[in-house]
Amino acid sequence: MTRRFGARARALLAELAADALSEPRFALRRLGLRLRRERWLGAWERRGVSDGVAAVVRLQRLIVFALAHGMMREDGLPDAALALSKGLPAWDRDAMEVALFALPEPARTATRHGITDALAGRLLAERTDVDALLIASNQRAPLVVRANRLRCTASELSARLRAEGVATVPAALAEDALVVVGHPNVEGTSPFREGWFEPQDEASQLVAALCEAPVGAVVLDACAGAGGKTLALASRARGHIRLVACDVDAGRLAELGRRAARAGARIDARSPDALGDLAAEVVLVDAPCSGSGTLRRDPGLRHALEGAALDAHPPVQRAVLGRYAEHVRPGGRLVYATCSLLCAENQEVVAAFLEQNAAFRQVPLVELLGRERALAIGDGALLQMAPHTHGTDGFFAAVLGRLP
């Protein structure tokens, strides 16, 4: 399996895989720094090293378990890493299942899929499809880009990228989304430099569709960060709304300003303290969350989601949602979104808000999008997307309407 690797590349993979096994949380960050220094690596070897180390990060707990039970040897780690990165077995699957069966839940599920006991326990308490979800979450996420309507259509973007050697196919659900074939450097293309697109997961793009507003309306992105959803809102509106973005991190707002300039988007960026009595037809609260729906994109995150980290988010989310609800005009909409899979960060936050705010009601998505569209991205009432059901990141969104 590693015969196409030179001795130096194999030695590098062995070193970095061992590092990932002992310190998985930040291994990919260190991997990126290291690969930038190792200029001698060929493209195929570079991809193999990168994918192999990522596989070790994803399945670190299972690999440690296999070593402890004599199912593999430490000097076989490079071969195991390459096999796992390709979805191939690195040990006897039947023997592994027998050994795992001896573990109590949630440790069994946590070990099998390389996550913490705390995250496994919460998922098992809430869902019946945990294995399918976590198998999909252990795959490499596709690269999806969003065509910027201020510059082009999705078909125009696809043709331009194809001319630069980048193949794409239309995404299944988001109309401006293209799935990139393979792993080219899309940010090195001229369409990216000219603001024709932004990388953005398809589920994240669909949140913007819940924030449609009439011409001239004020739309507030209350937790804008560096502006992924802000730019999606600007693209959909094509300059016909007044778009305000705020965030507590001035550095991220500065990055939003640079991205907006490239995209040709007009955005009023402010700190939360500078909002004053701003009233908006639509307020988007893309709340800080555990990120449990994004394990495909950030494999190291799975090692950080312990009980205390999971418990920290709901109180913050409830406070943020309550604060920015004050900026919704009567008759307007409050859109609450997270990239979490957990009820405590999603449905329970929404239920607590509605219990304390009689001026708001939940607006089922069927009222906004129609039955077919709403059922394609959730249960008809909420946006609920996941890697194993939609091929996207895990995402949640609810629309809350303020009574006139």
Summary of the structure (lengths in Angstrom):
residues: 404
radius of gyration: 22.4
end to end distance: 65.4
largest distance: 70.2
contacts: 1369
relative contact order: 0.10
helix: 50%
strand: 15%
